[in-house]
Amino acid sequence: MIKKVNVWDTYVTKKEGSLMHFDIVAPAEITDPEKIYAFGRQYLKTKDQEGQPLSAKECRLCHLEALRPEWEASIATRGFFIIEMDGCG
């Protein structure tokens, strides 16, 4: 049972030049940044932003927090949850 998650603060430049800001929420046990970046790339595909750079420059571990109920289903099925902040629409 997942109890703690890491929140990865992510900023990606969109194809048209504006900035997307979102957080990638994943189980704290996932410590490999490449796995987190892969989650971010999956999300970018859903926003028609496939191929945009996503690495340590764009995505950094921000903090650890308790798992919130609204994230559970997504993490259970996909392994991660995305919190859309700015420019994600």
C-alpha positions as CSV (number, residue, x, y, z in Angstrom):
1,M,0.0,0.0,0.0
2,I,1.4,3.3,-1.1
3,K,1.4,5.9,1.7
4,K,4.0,8.5,0.6
5,V,4.5,10.1,-2.8
6,N,7.2,12.3,-4.3
7,V,6.1,15.4,-6.2
8,W,8.3,16.3,-9.2
9,D,8.0,20.0,-10.3
10,T,8.0,20.1,-14.1
11,Y,8.2,22.9,-16.7
12,V,8.2,22.0,-20.4
13,T,8.3,24.3,-23.3
14,K,5.4,23.6,-25.7
15,K,5.9,23.2,-29.4
16,E,4.5,26.7,-30.0
17,G,6.8,28.2,-27.4
18,S,4.7,28.7,-24.3
19,L,5.4,27.0,-21.0
20,M,3.6,24.1,-19.4
21,H,3.9,23.7,-15.7
22,F,2.7,20.4,-14.1
23,D,3.6,18.2,-11.2
24,I,4.3,14.5,-11.6
25,V,3.2,12.6,-8.5
26,A,4.6,9.1,-8.1
27,P,5.2,6.6,-5.3
28,A,8.2,7.6,-3.1
29,E,9.7,4.1,-3.8
30,I,10.4,5.2,-7.4
31,T,13.7,6.9,-7.2
32,D,14.9,6.6,-10.8
33,P,14.5,10.0,-12.4
34,E,14.3,8.3,-15.9
35,K,11.2,6.5,-14.8
36,I,9.6,9.8,-13.7
37,Y,10.6,11.4,-17.0
38,A,8.9,8.5,-18.8
39,F,5.7,9.3,-16.9
40,G,6.0,12.9,-18.0
41,R,6.5,11.9,-21.6
42,Q,3.4,9.7,-21.4
43,Y,1.5,12.7,-20.2
44,L,2.9,15.0,-22.9
45,K,1.6,12.6,-25.5
46,T,-1.9,13.1,-24.2
47,K,-1.4,16.9,-24.7
48,D,0.0,16.6,-28.3
49,Q,3.4,17.6,-27.0
50,E,5.2,14.4,-27.8
51,G,9.0,14.8,-28.3
52,Q,9.4,18.0,-26.2
53,P,12.5,17.8,-24.0
54,L,11.9,16.4,-20.5
55,S,15.0,15.8,-18.4
56,A,16.6,17.0,-15.1
57,K,16.6,20.5,-16.6
58,E,12.8,20.5,-16.9
59,C,11.8,18.2,-14.0
60,R,13.1,18.2,-10.4
61,L,12.1,16.5,-7.2
62,C,10.2,19.0,-5.2
63,H,8.9,17.3,-2.0
64,L,7.5,14.2,-0.3
65,E,4.0,14.1,0.9
66,A,1.2,11.8,2.0
67,L,-0.8,10.1,-0.8
68,R,-4.1,11.9,-1.4
69,P,-7.2,9.9,-2.1
70,E,-7.9,11.6,-5.4
71,W,-4.5,10.4,-6.7
72,E,-4.9,6.7,-5.8
73,A,-6.7,5.4,-8.8
74,S,-4.4,6.9,-11.3
75,I,-1.3,5.8,-9.5
76,A,-2.7,2.3,-9.1
77,T,-3.4,2.0,-12.8
78,R,-0.8,4.2,-14.5
79,G,1.9,4.5,-11.8
80,F,1.6,8.3,-11.6
81,F,-0.7,11.2,-11.3
82,I,-0.4,14.6,-13.0
83,I,-1.3,17.9,-11.3
84,E,-1.9,20.4,-14.1
85,M,-0.8,23.9,-13.1
86,D,-0.3,26.4,-15.9
87,G,-0.5,26.1,-19.7
88,C,-1.7,22.5,-19.8
89,G,-5.1,23.1,-21.4
